[in-house]
Amino acid sequence: MTTFLRGTIALQTLVVFLAPVTAGLLLTTPNGHVLHSASAYTVWVVAVVQVVAAVLAWRPGGGSPRAVRYAAVFLVLVTAQVVLGIAHVTTVHVPLGVALFGVSLVRLTRQSA
């Protein structure tokens, strides 16, 4: 696995961790929705970058295609998370956010070794 892909997984874990912090601001400050929205789109952009990194690690780098599948599924889930947040479907949005963080953390610990 390339350093670039590992870095994107680490960055992904960090931004997914910070999203609930901005959710707290959403609930407690008048402009918290702007910060939470920005964090959501940041997570989405990082997920897209991770797909690119996974493809580069796989095709030219000779790595496993499993990283591409993981990154693609994660991007789909993050996209669903953003859509659910915009629709204010918190009963699915909150648990999915927790699951995204857990999956990202597991992926980070497995790839660091």
C-alpha positions in Angstrom: 0.0 0.0 0.0 1.3 3.4 -0.9 2.1 6.2 1.5 -0.5 8.4 -0.3 -3.2 5.8 0.2 -2.3 5.4 3.9 -2.3 9.2 4.3 -5.8 9.5 2.8 -7.1 6.8 5.1 -5.6 8.7 8.1 -7.0 12.0 6.9 -10.4 10.4 6.3 -10.4 9.0 9.9 -9.6 12.5 11.2 -12.3 14.3 9.2 -14.9 11.7 10.1 -13.9 12.1 13.7 -14.3 15.9 13.5 -17.8 15.8 11.9 -19.6 15.0 15.2 -17.7 17.9 16.8 -19.3 20.2 14.2 -22.6 18.5 14.8 -22.4 19.6 18.4 -21.8 23.1 17.2 -24.8 22.7 14.9 -26.9 22.1 18.0 -25.4 24.9 20.2 -24.4 27.8 18.0 -26.4 29.9 15.5 -24.0 29.2 12.6 -23.1 25.7 13.5 -24.9 24.3 10.4 -22.4 26.1 8.2 -19.5 24.3 9.9 -21.2 20.9 9.9 -22.0 21.3 6.2 -18.4 22.2 5.5 -17.2 19.2 7.4 -19.6 16.9 5.6 -18.3 18.1 2.2 -14.8 17.8 3.4 -15.4 14.1 4.3 -16.9 13.6 0.8 -13.9 15.2 -0.9 -11.4 13.1 1.1 -13.4 10.0 0.2 -13.1 10.9 -3.5 -9.4 11.5 -3.1 -9.1 8.1 -1.4 -10.8 6.4 -4.4 -8.2 8.1 -6.6 -5.3 7.0 -4.3 -6.7 3.4 -4.2 -6.9 3.2 -8.0 -3.3 4.6 -8.3 -2.1 2.1 -5.7 -3.8 -0.8 -7.6 -3.3 -0.1 -11.3 0.1 1.5 -11.7 1.3 0.5 -8.3 0.4 -3.2 -8.5 -1.5 -3.2 -5.2 -4.6 -5.1 -4.3 -8.0 -4.2 -5.8 -9.5 -4.6 -2.4 -8.5 -1.0 -1.5 -10.5 0.2 -4.5 -13.6 -1.7 -3.4 -13.3 -0.4 0.1 -12.8 3.2 -1.0 -15.7 3.0 -3.5 -18.1 1.6 -0.9 -17.0 4.2 1.6 -17.6 6.9 -0.9 -21.1 5.6 -1.6 -21.8 5.5 2.2 -20.5 9.0 2.7 -22.7 10.2 -0.2 -25.7 8.6 1.5 -24.6 10.2 4.7 -24.6 13.7 3.1 -28.0 13.1 1.5 -29.5 11.8 4.7 -28.1 14.9 6.6 -29.6 17.3 4.0 -32.9 15.5 4.3 -32.7 15.6 8.2 -33.1 11.9 8.5 -31.2 11.8 11.8 -32.4 8.3 12.8 -30.2 6.9 10.0 -27.7 9.8 9.7 -26.3 9.5 13.2 -25.8 5.7 13.4 -24.3 5.7 9.9 -21.9 8.4 11.0 -20.8 6.3 13.9 -20.4 3.3 11.6 -18.3 5.3 9.1 -15.9 6.4 11.9 -15.6 2.8 13.2 -15.0 1.4 9.7 -12.4 4.1 9.0 -10.6 3.5 12.2 -10.5 -0.2 11.6 -9.2 0.4 8.1 -6.5 2.8 9.4 -5.3 0.4 12.1 -5.1 -2.5 9.6 -3.3 -0.5 7.0 -0.7 1.0 9.3 0.8 -2.3 10.2 
